[in-house]
Amino acid sequence: MPSLFRFLTIVAVLGGLVYGVLFALAHLVNPVPREITVTIPPDKYLKR
């Protein structure tokens, strides 16, 4: 049984680390908005 508790503890710690990293990325990193111009060739919207 001690190996089961050790495994569950490791899984819980790794899950907490992943959750913490995702939380930090979601709340602390602010993307910079910018304009994007995309040129579409005429054959994509002309009917044939």
C-alpha positions as CSV (number, residue, x, y, z in Angstrom):
1,M,0.0,0.0,0.0
2,P,2.8,2.5,0.6
3,S,3.7,2.4,-3.1
4,L,0.1,3.2,-4.0
5,F,0.1,6.3,-1.7
6,R,3.5,7.4,-3.1
7,F,2.1,7.0,-6.7
8,L,-1.0,9.0,-5.9
9,T,1.0,11.7,-4.2
10,I,3.3,12.0,-7.2
11,V,0.2,12.2,-9.5
12,A,-1.4,14.8,-7.3
13,V,1.7,17.0,-7.2
14,L,2.2,16.8,-11.0
15,G,-1.5,17.6,-11.5
16,G,-1.1,20.6,-9.2
17,L,2.0,21.8,-11.1
18,V,0.2,21.5,-14.4
19,Y,-2.8,23.4,-13.0
20,G,-0.6,26.1,-11.6
21,V,1.2,26.6,-14.9
22,L,-2.0,26.8,-16.9
23,F,-3.5,29.2,-14.3
24,A,-0.4,31.4,-14.6
25,L,-0.4,31.4,-18.4
26,A,-4.1,32.3,-18.4
27,H,-3.9,35.1,-15.9
28,L,-0.4,36.6,-16.1
29,V,0.4,36.5,-19.9
30,N,-1.3,39.3,-21.9
31,P,-1.2,38.9,-25.7
32,V,-0.5,41.9,-27.8
33,P,-3.4,42.6,-30.3
34,R,-2.3,43.5,-33.8
35,E,-3.9,43.9,-37.2
36,I,-3.7,41.1,-39.8
37,T,-4.2,41.5,-43.5
38,V,-4.8,38.4,-45.6
39,T,-4.9,38.5,-49.3
40,I,-7.3,36.1,-50.9
41,P,-6.7,35.1,-54.5
42,P,-9.7,35.8,-56.8
43,D,-10.2,32.2,-57.8
44,K,-11.3,31.4,-54.2
45,Y,-14.4,33.6,-54.4
46,L,-15.3,33.8,-58.1
47,K,-18.0,31.3,-59.3
48,R,-17.1,29.3,-62.4
